[in-house]
Amino acid sequence: MTDVYVYYFMRSRGPAGEMSRSKRRATLETIKNMGTPVMESQIVVDYTEVDENGFLIGGVDDELHPMEERWAQIRSLERRAYSRDCEAQQLSESTDGSRKYMLSLESRELRNEAQKLRKHRADLMTDELGAMIDAQFFVHLGDNFIA
């Protein structure tokens, strides 16, 4: 399995030793010598989304715009599904049939979740576009009334 758990972490900064949250998530192995993991921030990503130092590359961030956040989640789900597909292709049906079947199920579920997020992202985009159009319409009407 190629899933990796990553977390934000708290570390001391400056001479006073004030605590600050990391800007990037990292694996527990990476965090152990740098600070204390924020367990509530745990997310699951594919191993290809973690650099050689154990830090999440790009990915999901609490401060991302909702569209960017959804896209990062979709990308991660697709990568995790692809990893399962690749692993399943290397297995023999006769000797590893049940493992191959489970990987196939997991891949399908991950892709279904990605599809739900795609729809949610499209709905968010539609709502934002509608709000922008409404705002421009009312501004235009306001100009007509002033003139």
N, C-alpha and C positions, 0 to 999 in steps of 0.2 A: 504494500500500500504506500502511496506517495503523499499522503496528507501530512501537513505540518501545522502544529499549533503555534500561533504567535501572539504576543501580548505587548501592550505598552508597559513601561516600567517607571518607577520612581527612583530618582538618584539625587545625591546632594550636589549642590552647585555653589560656587563661590566660597569665600573665606568663612562666611557665617554658617555654611552648611545647609542653606535652605533647600527644601525638597522641590523638585520640578519633575513633571511628567515628560517622558521621552517624546520626541517628535515622530519616531518610527517604531513600529512593532518589531519584536525580535523573538527568537526561540528561547525557551527556558535555559538551555545550555549557554547561550550567549549572555543572557541577563544575569546569570548567577554571580558573576564577578563585577557587575556594573551597577546593580541596584536590586529593587524588589519588584516582582511582577505585579501588575494590576490585573488580578484574575478575572474581573468582570469584563475586561477588554479582549478576552480570548476570541480569536476567530480561526477558522480552519482554511488553509490555502494549499495549493499544490506546491510540491517541492521546487518546481521551476520558478516560483515567485519569491524565493528566498535566496539572497546572495551568499557567497562563500563565507561571509562573516556571521551569517545567521540573522540578517535583517531583511524584513519585507521590502521588496523592490516595488516602488510605487504603491499600488494597491488601495485598500480601503482606509480612509482617514475620517475621523469624526468631524473635521472641518471642511470636507469636500461639499461642493454643490450637490444637491440630490441627484441630478442627472449623472454627474461624474461618479458618485458613490454607487449608483445602480450599475453603471457600466463596469466598474471595477469588480463588483460582486458577480455580474454575469460572466465576465472574463475568467474569474477564478473558478466558478462552477464549471465552465466549459473545459478549462484546463484539467480539472480534477476528473471529469468524465473521460476526456481523451486519454489520460494516464491509465484509467481503468481499462479502456478499450485496448490500449497497447499491451497491457499486462495480460489481458484475456487472450489476445491473438497469439501469445507465446506459449499458452497452455495447450495441452493435449486433451481432447474431448474424452478419450478413453481413461486416462489416469487422473485428470484434474477437472472432470466434468462439473462437479458441484461448485468448485471455486470459480470456474469460468462462468457458470450461470449466475453466481452471486455478483461477480464483477459486472456482468451485463445488466443485471437489475439495478445495481448502484449507479452505473453510468446513465441508464434511462431516467432514474429518479433525479439525478443531478441535472440532466438536460431539461427535464420537465420543470424543475425549479428555476433554471435559467430562463425558460420560456415565460414563466409567470412574471419574472422580474422584467423581461423585455416588454411585456404587455403593460406592466405598471409604469415602466419608464416612458413608454409611448403615451400613456394617459397623462403623466406629469408634463410631458412636452406639449401635449394638446392643451392642457389647462394653462400652462405658461403662455402659449401662443394666443389663446383666447383672451387672457388677461391683458396682454400687450395690445391686441387689436381693440379691445374695449377701451383701454386707456387712450389710444390714439383717436378713436372715434369721438370720445367725449371732449378731448382737447380740440379737435376739429369743430365740433358743435359749439364749444365755448368761443372760438374765434368768430364764428358766424354771428353769435348773439352780441358780441362786443362791437362788431363793425357797424 
